[in-house]
């Protein structure tokens, strides 16, 4: 697990940035609250909510780590306006979770849950992207605790806050509702190419129905 793949350098592979972004050298640590302590014997990944079979699905850390490993080379765009280009993210594709624990037909969104009750909502189509990955590694190395070890979600086509650190599960939902930062003024979708940073920028249909 965690073998690097051949790829172009970030500068060669990317000719432009989303509006308002700047290239970041290195990887700043950004998060809200303390870094949780990882206890492998207590760690569990859950898929629940509107599952196809109506059941909750759970994996221990050992079981989750044994799922098929893949790599995605992708940028990370932070809403604080830095972009890290051309990183290799290794881990479990979100599509793998959808295949082994499928959602019910009526599911339109997911809520990704992390430590301390942190959450982020995503449209099912964004979660199901072939480039969305539950990352355990970056550039062939295990993530550090500050960057989300043992598991963080990476959704390359959205701002980085849509992919939480320290992920513990996914809830399938038949209607949208806002996650932690979305309830606190951030855009419900978070597309960096449309510069969807804040909720006041939302257009009809971007957020949950009231």
N, C-alpha and C positions, 0 to 999 in steps of 0.2 A: 504494500500500500504506500502511496505517496511518491511514486516514481515520476520524475519530471518529463515533460513532453517537449519536443522541438517546436519552436515558435519564433516569429519575428520579434524584434525588440518593440517596446511600446511605441517609441517614436516612429518606427518604420510602419507599424501596423495600423496606426491611427493618424489621420491627417487633420482631424478637427475635434474640438471639444463641444459638449453641450453649451448653450449660452450661459454666460456668467461664471463658468468654471475656469480653474487654473490647474496646470500640471503640478502634482505634488511629488517630490522626491522623498522616498521613505513612506512610512505608514503611521500617521498620527493615531494616538489612542483617543477615541471619543466614545463616551457612553454616559448614561445617567445612572447614578447610584453606585454601590460598591461592586467589586468583582466577586462573584459567588465562589465558594469553595467546592471543588469537584469531589464528590464521594461516589466512586463507581458502583459500590454495592447498593446504593440507594437510587442511582440514576435510572430513569425509565423514559422511553419515548412513547407517546400515546397518540393514536389517531382515533377521534371520537366525533360525536355529533351525528350528522345525517350520512352515516355510512351505508353502503349498498345492502349489507346484511343486517343492519341495525345493531351491530355489536361494536364494542370498543376493542381496539387492537393495540397491543403493547409489546415492546422489545426492551430487553435489558441492554446495558451498554455493550456487552460482549456480542449479543445477537445483532444489534444494530451495526456494529463495526464489521460484522461478517457479511453484510449485504453487498451486492456488486458495486465495485468502486469505479469511478469515472473521473475524468479531468475536463475542465472547461477553461479556456483562456479568455479572460474578459476584464473589462475595466470596472472600477468602483468609483461611483460619483457620489460624493457626500453633499448634503444640502448646505453645509457650511462653506461650499464653493471650491473644495479641492477635489481633484480627480487623480486616481492612481491607475496608470495605464498598463495593460498587458500582463496582468497577474495570472498565474495558473492556480485555479481552485480545484482541489481534489476532494471527493467525498461521494455522497449518495445522491443521484439525481432525484429531483422532486417527482419526476414521472415514475420512478421505481416505486415510490410510496403510493402513488395513485393506482399503480397496477396491482400491488399486493394487498392494498386496503382500499378498494375503489369507493368513490362517493356514490350516493344515490343520484338518480337521474335529475332530480330537482335542484341539486347543488349548483350555486352560482358563484360563491365566494368561499374563501377559507380565512380563518383566524389562526395565525401562527403564535403559539404561546411560548414564553421563555421564563427564566428564573424571575422570582419576585413578582409574578403576576404580570410581567410586561407582555404586550401583545401588539401585533400588526396585522391589519386586514389586507387581503389581496383578492383581486378578481381571480376566478378559477383559471381563466386563460393565461394570466400572468404566472400563476403558480405552476401551471402545466407546461410552460415554455421548456424547450429542450435544453436551454442554458441555465435554468434555475436549479440550484444545487445546494444540498445540505453539506456545507464544507467542513471537513476535518483538517485539511491541509492547505497551505499556501506555498506555492513554488517548491513543492516536494517536502516541506517541513510541517510538522504538527503545528496547529495554531497555538499561540500562547494564550494563557488565561485572559489577559487584557484584551485580546482580539477575538475572544469568543469560545475558546476551548471548553468543552469538547466538541461543540457543534454550533455553527452559525449558518443562517440561510443567506445565500447570495442570489440576488435577482438582478442581473447585470443591466437590464434595460430600464430599471427604476432607480430612484435615489436610494442610497445605502440604508436609510432608516427603515425601509420596507423589508429589509432582511435582518431580523434581530440576531444578536449574539445569545449564546447560552440557551439554545432552543430546547424545549422539552416536549413539544407536541403540536399537532394540527387539529383544528376543529373544522369540520365541514359544515357549511351554512347554506340555507336556502334563501337567505336575504342578507344584504350587506349591513354591517354595523362597524363603527369606527374603532380603531385600536388605540393604544396609549397615546402616541403623538398626534394621531388624527383627532382625538378628542381635545387636544391642547393647541389646536390652531394650524396643524400641518395639513397639506393637501391630501385628499382621500386617495388619489391615484399615485401621484409622485413621479411623473414622467420627466426626466431631466431635459429631454430634447424640446419639450414644450414649456420648460422652466416652471413646472407645477410645484411650487414650494409651499404655498400657504393656502388655507381654506378660503380666504376671501377671493382667491383666483378661480374658485370652482365655478363651473358652468352647470346648467341643468343636466342632470343625469350623472354627474361626477360623484355625487355622494349618496348616502342612504336616503331613502324616502322618509320623510318626517311623518 
